[in-house]
């Protein structure tokens, strides 16, 4: 099954990242190591912490009528929490 989310703000992006990470069975630390980031950077992304670049990107998309969505494969085990 594929999960989908409409992304209209940095917080939406962060939630999609978090849900996809959980579906992949990864901790923040594991994902951070794979990406060569700190665990706190992954945490900030997932919490929707806004950067100037990300906020401007969403402002640009809104102004031009661009919709952004994310999709990821869900595991058969639905025990990772609410959707």
C-alpha positions as CSV (number, residue, x, y, z in Angstrom):
1,X,0.0,0.0,0.0
2,X,1.2,3.5,-0.8
3,X,0.8,6.4,1.6
4,X,0.3,9.9,0.2
5,X,0.4,13.4,1.7
6,X,-0.2,16.8,0.2
7,X,2.6,19.1,1.2
8,X,1.6,22.8,1.6
9,X,4.1,23.9,4.4
10,X,7.4,22.8,5.9
11,X,5.6,21.0,8.7
12,X,3.8,18.8,6.2
13,X,7.1,18.0,4.6
14,X,8.5,17.1,8.1
15,X,5.6,14.9,8.9
16,X,5.9,13.0,5.6
17,X,9.6,12.5,6.2
18,X,8.9,11.2,9.7
19,X,6.2,8.8,8.5
20,X,8.3,7.5,5.7
21,X,11.3,7.0,8.1
22,X,9.1,5.0,10.5
23,X,7.7,2.9,7.6
24,X,11.3,2.2,6.6
25,X,12.0,1.0,10.2
26,X,14.7,3.5,10.7
27,X,15.5,5.6,13.8
28,X,16.5,9.2,13.4
29,X,20.1,8.3,14.2
30,X,20.1,5.6,11.5
31,X,18.7,7.9,8.9
32,X,21.1,10.7,9.9
33,X,24.1,8.3,9.5
34,X,22.9,7.3,6.0
35,X,22.7,10.9,5.0
36,X,25.8,12.1,6.8
37,X,23.7,14.5,8.9
38,X,23.4,14.9,12.7
39,X,20.4,13.3,14.4
40,X,19.3,16.8,15.5
41,X,19.2,17.9,11.9
42,X,16.8,15.0,11.1
43,X,14.8,15.9,14.2
44,X,14.5,19.5,13.0
45,X,13.3,18.5,9.6
46,X,10.7,16.2,11.0
47,X,9.5,18.8,13.4
48,X,8.9,21.2,10.5
49,X,11.5,23.7,11.6
50,X,11.4,26.3,8.9
51,X,14.4,27.5,7.1
52,X,14.4,30.6,4.9
53,X,15.0,28.4,1.8
54,X,12.2,26.0,2.6
55,X,9.7,28.7,3.5
56,X,10.5,30.6,0.3
57,X,10.1,27.4,-1.7
58,X,6.6,26.8,-0.3
59,X,5.8,30.5,-0.9
60,X,6.9,30.2,-4.5
61,X,4.9,27.0,-5.1
62,X,1.8,28.7,-3.5
63,X,2.2,31.8,-5.7
64,X,2.5,29.8,-8.9
65,X,-0.2,27.3,-8.0
66,X,2.2,24.3,-7.8
67,X,1.1,21.4,-5.7
68,X,3.7,19.1,-4.1
69,X,2.8,15.7,-2.8
70,X,4.8,12.8,-1.3
71,X,4.2,9.1,-1.5
72,X,6.0,6.2,0.1
73,X,5.4,2.5,0.5
74,X,3.8,1.3,3.7
75,X,4.9,-1.9,5.3
76,X,2.4,-4.7,5.8
77,X,2.8,-4.2,9.5
78,X,0.5,-1.2,10.4
79,X,1.7,-1.0,14.0
80,X,3.9,2.1,13.4
81,X,1.2,4.5,14.6
82,X,-1.6,6.7,13.4
83,X,-1.7,7.9,9.8
